[in-house]
Amino acid sequence: MISNAKLYGLVLSGGKSTRMGEDKGLIKYHNLPQREHLYHLLNEVCNQTFLSIRKDQEKDISNSFKTILDNDEFRGPYNGLLSAHKAYPEAAWLVLACDLPLMDKKALQELIAARNSDKLASAYADADDPLPEPLCAIWEPEALKQSVEYLKAGNGSCPRKFLINADVNLVFPKQKEVLLNANSKAEYEEALLKIAP
């Protein structure tokens, strides 16, 4: 199952951000909307990069960004991930959720260097709680093919559950704060404090 798949980047920015109360992809941590910041980071380390978006977001995005529209075939993050897989089935995807304000180029290079394409995915994980982070991971094409079967078999729509039960390469980042998820106002404030010099 060795994959020599090209590595494409995907910023998942089609979620509704209900807990944050505003679109997480538009929050500016680094003087740019977060989805654009992550797009530029991925673009430096991947063959091609795309923003994963809902149809109603299309009009607000400059055509300097490549986009993949959600097909709305699946629920949750799998919606964006499998829409991307359908568009480019031969690619491996380095996927980032748009709520990772401390993610940086060094951490992405570290994950890519640790990629094991014999496994279904190479996912970042926190050493203290070693569960795969599905939205900060490299998904090989085979993992996405199997995910479609997994979802059709009625296993729920959680990509983490799929990875927990799959043959995955766990990678522990040197700086574990790059995995900080900012899903609420409190986490947003925490991220700002860590970003401030």
C-alpha positions in Angstrom: 0.0 0.0 0.0 3.0 2.4 -0.4 1.7 5.7 -1.5 3.7 8.0 -3.7 0.8 10.3 -3.7 1.3 14.0 -4.3 0.7 16.0 -1.1 -2.1 18.6 -1.3 -3.0 21.0 1.4 -6.6 21.5 2.6 -7.8 24.2 5.0 -11.2 23.1 6.4 -13.1 26.3 6.6 -16.7 25.3 5.8 -17.8 24.7 9.4 -20.5 26.8 11.2 -18.3 27.9 14.2 -21.3 27.8 16.5 -19.3 27.6 19.8 -17.1 30.6 18.8 -20.1 32.6 17.7 -18.3 33.9 14.7 -16.5 32.3 11.7 -13.2 30.9 13.0 -11.8 31.1 9.5 -12.1 34.9 9.5 -10.5 35.6 12.9 -7.2 37.4 12.5 -4.4 36.1 14.7 -1.6 36.9 12.3 -3.0 40.0 10.5 -4.8 37.8 8.0 -8.1 35.8 8.3 -7.0 32.5 9.8 -8.1 30.4 6.8 -5.9 32.6 4.5 -2.9 32.4 7.0 -3.1 28.5 7.0 -3.6 28.4 3.2 -0.3 30.4 2.8 1.5 28.1 5.2 0.3 24.9 3.5 1.1 26.4 0.1 4.8 26.6 1.1 5.0 22.9 1.9 2.5 21.2 -0.4 2.2 20.6 -4.2 -1.1 22.5 -4.3 -3.4 24.0 -1.6 -7.2 24.5 -1.4 -9.7 26.1 0.9 -12.6 23.8 1.7 -15.7 25.9 1.7 -19.5 25.9 1.7 -21.4 27.2 -1.4 -22.5 30.4 0.5 -18.9 31.3 1.3 -17.8 31.3 -2.3 -18.7 35.0 -3.1 -16.5 36.2 -0.2 -13.3 34.5 -1.3 -10.8 36.1 -3.6 -10.1 34.1 -6.8 -6.4 34.1 -5.8 -7.3 31.1 -3.6 -8.1 27.7 -5.0 -11.2 26.3 -3.4 -13.1 23.0 -3.2 -16.8 23.3 -2.5 -18.4 20.9 0.0 -20.5 18.3 -1.8 -22.7 17.9 1.3 -22.6 14.1 1.0 -21.2 13.6 4.5 -21.5 15.3 7.9 -18.9 17.2 9.9 -15.3 17.6 8.8 -15.6 14.5 6.6 -17.8 16.7 4.3 -14.8 18.9 3.3 -12.2 16.0 3.4 -14.2 13.7 1.2 -15.2 16.5 -1.2 -11.5 17.1 -1.7 -10.8 13.3 -2.1 -13.5 13.1 -4.7 -12.0 16.1 -6.7 -8.4 14.6 -6.5 -8.7 10.9 -5.6 -5.0 10.3 -6.3 -3.7 12.9 -3.8 -2.7 12.6 -0.1 -4.1 15.5 1.9 -2.4 17.5 4.6 -5.6 18.7 6.4 -5.8 21.6 8.8 -8.8 22.8 10.7 -9.1 26.6 10.7 -9.1 26.7 14.5 -5.3 26.1 14.9 -4.0 29.6 15.6 -0.5 28.4 16.8 0.2 26.2 13.8 3.4 27.2 12.0 5.5 26.2 9.0 8.1 24.4 11.2 5.4 22.1 12.6 4.1 21.3 9.2 7.5 20.5 7.9 8.0 18.2 11.0 4.8 16.4 10.2 5.7 15.9 6.5 9.2 14.7 7.5 7.5 12.1 9.7 5.0 11.0 7.1 4.8 7.2 6.8 2.9 6.5 3.6 2.7 2.8 4.4 0.2 3.8 7.1 -3.3 5.1 6.3 -2.5 8.5 7.9 0.2 10.3 9.7 -1.5 12.4 12.4 -0.3 14.8 15.1 -1.1 13.8 18.6 -0.5 15.1 22.1 2.0 12.9 23.9 0.0 13.3 27.2 -3.2 12.1 25.5 -2.0 10.1 22.4 -5.1 10.2 20.2 -4.8 11.2 16.5 -5.7 14.7 15.6 -7.6 14.0 12.4 -7.7 17.7 11.4 -4.0 18.1 11.7 -2.9 15.1 9.7 -1.8 13.7 6.4 -4.5 11.4 5.0 -3.3 8.9 2.4 -5.7 8.2 -0.5 -6.4 4.7 0.8 -7.6 6.2 4.1 -10.1 8.4 2.4 -11.3 5.5 0.2 -11.8 3.4 3.3 -13.5 6.3 5.1 -16.2 6.4 2.5 -17.0 2.7 3.2 -16.7 3.3 6.9 -19.3 6.1 6.7 -21.6 4.2 4.4 -21.6 1.3 6.9 -23.2 3.6 9.5 -20.2 4.0 11.8 -20.9 7.7 12.6 -19.2 10.7 11.1 -16.2 11.2 13.4 -12.8 11.1 11.6 -11.0 10.7 14.9 -12.9 7.4 15.6 -11.9 6.2 12.1 -8.2 7.0 12.7 -8.3 5.5 16.3 -9.3 2.1 14.7 -7.0 2.4 11.7 -3.3 1.8 11.1 -2.0 5.3 11.8 1.4 6.8 12.3 1.2 9.1 15.4 3.5 12.1 15.4 4.3 14.1 18.5 5.1 17.8 17.7 8.2 19.3 19.3 6.1 22.3 20.3 2.8 20.8 21.5 1.0 24.1 21.7 0.7 24.1 17.9 -2.2 21.7 18.5 -4.1 24.3 20.6 -7.7 24.4 19.2 -9.4 27.7 19.6 -13.1 26.9 19.5 -14.4 29.3 22.2 -13.8 32.9 23.3 -11.6 31.6 26.2 -9.4 29.6 23.9 -9.2 32.5 21.5 -7.9 34.7 24.4 -5.4 32.0 25.4 -4.2 31.8 21.8 -3.7 35.6 21.6 -1.6 35.5 24.8 0.6 32.8 23.4 1.0 34.7 20.1 1.8 38.0 21.7 5.6 38.6 21.9 
